[in-house]
Amino acid sequence: MAVVDYKEGEQDSRPWGKWEVKRVWISGEEAFCEKLITVMPDRMLSIQSHDGRAETWEVMSGKAVVYLGPALDRLTRYELSAGESIEIPQGMIHALANLHTEVLELKEIQHGPALRETDIVRYTAPDGKPVDLSALDTSARGQKSAAA
């Protein structure tokens, strides 16, 4: 049976911005949670993965930089504008950054058999401290060039 620990209207402020649960639902054996994620300029969420869920991200406003890959040294960098989306498969390492001067708003749809905030494996702490984006970018751009 599918489980959602999130509640509609639930929200949290973080050093990078905030998130708010807009909608939760269950369909068959799969649970769904729609969040609105707001990322302030020059901020980044933790590098993370999820063992029990996949995600779909759609940029509502602003521009997103997404890092995605099977390992920390194999991340690819994607740039998304309003109206564009990306799939984050279950277990994939990923990160979201706003490297621009305007606020980023992103709709996240989580889906899987059990949706919990504790299903986050963090590779960096979301403590608001600067992340070495140049090193991450260099690694990710190298992977993109190698894949091209």
The 8 nearest C-alpha neighbors of each residue, nearest first, counted from 0:
[[1, 28, 2, 112, 27, 29, 113, 30],
 [2, 0, 112, 28, 29, 30, 113, 25],
 [1, 3, 113, 30, 114, 112, 4, 0],
 [4, 2, 114, 5, 113, 30, 115, 1],
 [3, 5, 115, 114, 2, 6, 116, 113],
 [6, 4, 3, 7, 115, 9, 20, 23],
 [7, 5, 9, 8, 4, 20, 23, 22],
 [6, 8, 20, 22, 21, 9, 23, 5],
 [7, 9, 20, 21, 6, 10, 19, 22],
 [10, 8, 20, 6, 7, 19, 5, 11],
 [11, 9, 19, 18, 20, 8, 12, 17],
 [10, 12, 18, 17, 13, 19, 9, 16],
 [13, 11, 17, 16, 18, 14, 10, 15],
 [12, 14, 16, 15, 17, 11, 125, 127],
 [15, 13, 127, 16, 126, 12, 125, 17],
 [14, 16, 42, 13, 38, 39, 127, 43],
 [17, 15, 38, 13, 39, 37, 14, 12],
 [18, 16, 12, 37, 13, 11, 36, 38],
 [19, 17, 36, 10, 35, 11, 37, 34],
 [18, 20, 10, 35, 34, 9, 21, 8],
 [21, 19, 34, 7, 8, 9, 22, 33],
 [20, 22, 34, 7, 33, 8, 19, 35],
 [21, 23, 33, 7, 20, 32, 24, 34],
 [24, 22, 32, 31, 33, 7, 6, 5],
 [23, 25, 31, 30, 32, 26, 22, 3],
 [26, 24, 30, 29, 31, 27, 1, 23],
 [25, 27, 29, 28, 30, 24, 31, 1],
 [26, 28, 29, 25, 1, 0, 30, 112],
 [27, 29, 1, 0, 112, 26, 30, 25],
 [28, 30, 112, 111, 1, 26, 27, 25],
 [31, 29, 25, 1, 111, 110, 112, 24],
 [32, 30, 110, 24, 109, 23, 25, 108],
 [33, 31, 23, 109, 108, 22, 34, 24],
 [32, 34, 108, 22, 21, 107, 20, 23],
 [35, 33, 20, 107, 19, 21, 106, 36],
 [34, 36, 106, 19, 18, 105, 107, 20],
 [37, 35, 18, 105, 104, 17, 34, 106],
 [36, 38, 104, 17, 16, 103, 18, 105],
 [39, 37, 16, 103, 15, 102, 97, 36],
 [38, 40, 102, 16, 42, 15, 103, 41],
 [41, 39, 100, 97, 99, 42, 102, 101],
 [40, 42, 98, 97, 99, 39, 43, 100],
 [43, 41, 15, 40, 97, 39, 96, 38],
 [42, 44, 96, 95, 15, 97, 45, 41],
 [45, 43, 95, 125, 94, 96, 15, 46],
 [46, 44, 125, 123, 124, 47, 94, 121],
 [45, 47, 94, 122, 123, 93, 121, 44],
 [48, 46, 121, 120, 92, 93, 122, 45],
 [47, 49, 92, 120, 90, 91, 119, 93],
 [50, 48, 119, 90, 118, 51, 52, 89],
 [49, 51, 90, 52, 89, 118, 48, 119],
 [52, 50, 49, 111, 113, 89, 118, 112],
 [51, 53, 111, 89, 110, 49, 50, 109],
 [52, 54, 89, 88, 110, 87, 109, 111],
 [55, 53, 109, 87, 108, 86, 110, 56],
 [54, 56, 86, 108, 107, 85, 87, 109],
 [55, 57, 107, 84, 85, 106, 54, 86],
 [58, 56, 84, 106, 105, 83, 59, 82],
 [57, 59, 105, 81, 82, 60, 83, 80],
 [58, 60, 81, 105, 104, 82, 57, 106],
 [61, 59, 81, 104, 58, 103, 62, 105],
 [60, 62, 103, 102, 101, 81, 80, 104],
 [63, 61, 80, 79, 103, 81, 97, 60],
 [64, 62, 79, 97, 78, 96, 65, 80],
 [63, 65, 78, 96, 77, 95, 97, 79],
 [66, 64, 95, 77, 76, 94, 63, 78],
 [65, 67, 76, 94, 93, 75, 74, 77],
 [68, 66, 93, 74, 75, 92, 65, 76],
 [67, 69, 74, 92, 73, 70, 91, 75],
 [68, 70, 91, 92, 73, 74, 71, 67],
 [71, 69, 73, 72, 68, 92, 74, 91],
 [72, 70, 73, 74, 92, 69, 68, 122],
 [71, 73, 70, 74, 138, 139, 68, 142],
 [74, 72, 70, 71, 68, 142, 69, 75],
 [75, 73, 68, 139, 67, 66, 71, 72],
 [74, 76, 139, 67, 66, 143, 142, 68],
 [77, 75, 66, 139, 65, 140, 74, 67],
 [78, 76, 65, 64, 66, 79, 75, 67],
 [77, 79, 64, 63, 65, 76, 80, 62],
 [80, 78, 63, 62, 83, 64, 77, 58],
 [79, 81, 62, 83, 58, 82, 61, 63],
 [80, 82, 58, 60, 59, 83, 61, 62],
 [81, 83, 58, 59, 80, 57, 84, 60],
 [84, 82, 81, 80, 79, 57, 58, 85],
 [85, 83, 57, 56, 58, 82, 86, 55],
 [84, 86, 56, 55, 87, 57, 83, 79],
 [85, 87, 55, 54, 88, 56, 84, 53],
 [86, 88, 54, 53, 55, 85, 89, 91],
 [89, 87, 53, 91, 86, 90, 54, 52],
 [88, 90, 53, 52, 91, 49, 50, 51],
 [89, 91, 50, 49, 48, 88, 92, 51],
 [92, 90, 69, 48, 88, 89, 68, 93],
 [91, 93, 48, 68, 47, 67, 69, 70],
 [94, 92, 67, 66, 47, 46, 48, 91],
 [95, 93, 46, 66, 65, 44, 45, 47],
 [94, 96, 65, 44, 43, 64, 66, 63],
 [97, 95, 43, 64, 42, 63, 98, 44],
 [96, 98, 63, 41, 40, 99, 42, 64],
 [99, 97, 41, 96, 40, 42, 100, 64],
 [98, 100, 40, 97, 101, 41, 62, 102],
 [99, 101, 40, 102, 98, 41, 97, 39],
 [102, 100, 99, 40, 61, 103, 39, 62],
 [101, 103, 39, 40, 61, 38, 104, 100],
 [104, 102, 61, 38, 37, 60, 62, 97],
 [105, 103, 37, 60, 59, 36, 58, 61],
 [104, 106, 58, 36, 59, 57, 35, 107],
 [107, 105, 35, 57, 56, 34, 36, 58],
 [106, 108, 56, 34, 33, 55, 105, 109],
 [107, 109, 33, 55, 54, 32, 34, 110],
 [110, 108, 54, 32, 31, 53, 107, 33],
 [111, 109, 31, 53, 52, 30, 54, 108],
 [110, 112, 52, 29, 30, 113, 51, 53],
 [111, 113, 1, 29, 30, 28, 2, 114],
 [114, 112, 2, 111, 1, 3, 30, 115],
 [115, 113, 3, 4, 2, 111, 30, 112],
 [114, 116, 117, 4, 118, 113, 3, 5],
 [115, 117, 118, 119, 114, 4, 5, 3],
 [116, 118, 115, 119, 120, 114, 49, 4],
 [119, 117, 116, 115, 49, 50, 51, 120],
 [118, 120, 49, 117, 48, 121, 47, 116],
 [119, 121, 48, 47, 49, 118, 122, 50],
 [122, 120, 47, 123, 46, 119, 45, 124],
 [121, 123, 46, 47, 120, 124, 45, 48],
 [124, 122, 45, 121, 46, 125, 47, 126],
 [123, 125, 126, 45, 121, 122, 46, 127],
 [124, 126, 45, 127, 44, 123, 14, 128],
 [127, 125, 124, 128, 14, 13, 15, 45],
 [126, 128, 14, 125, 15, 129, 42, 43],
 [127, 129, 126, 130, 125, 14, 124, 42],
 [130, 128, 127, 131, 42, 132, 43, 126],
 [129, 131, 132, 128, 43, 127, 42, 135],
 [132, 130, 133, 134, 135, 129, 136, 128],
 [131, 133, 135, 134, 130, 136, 129, 137],
 [132, 134, 136, 135, 131, 137, 138, 130],
 [135, 133, 137, 136, 132, 131, 138, 139],
 [134, 136, 132, 138, 133, 137, 139, 131],
 [137, 135, 133, 139, 138, 134, 140, 132],
 [138, 136, 134, 140, 135, 139, 133, 141],
 [137, 139, 141, 135, 136, 140, 134, 72],
 [140, 138, 75, 74, 136, 142, 76, 141],
 [141, 139, 143, 137, 142, 138, 136, 144],
 [140, 142, 144, 138, 139, 143, 137, 145],
 [141, 143, 145, 139, 140, 144, 75, 146],
 [144, 142, 140, 146, 145, 141, 75, 147],
 [145, 143, 147, 141, 146, 142, 140, 139],
 [144, 146, 142, 143, 147, 141, 140, 139],
 [147, 145, 143, 144, 142, 141, 75, 140],
 [146, 144, 145, 143, 142, 141, 140, 75]]
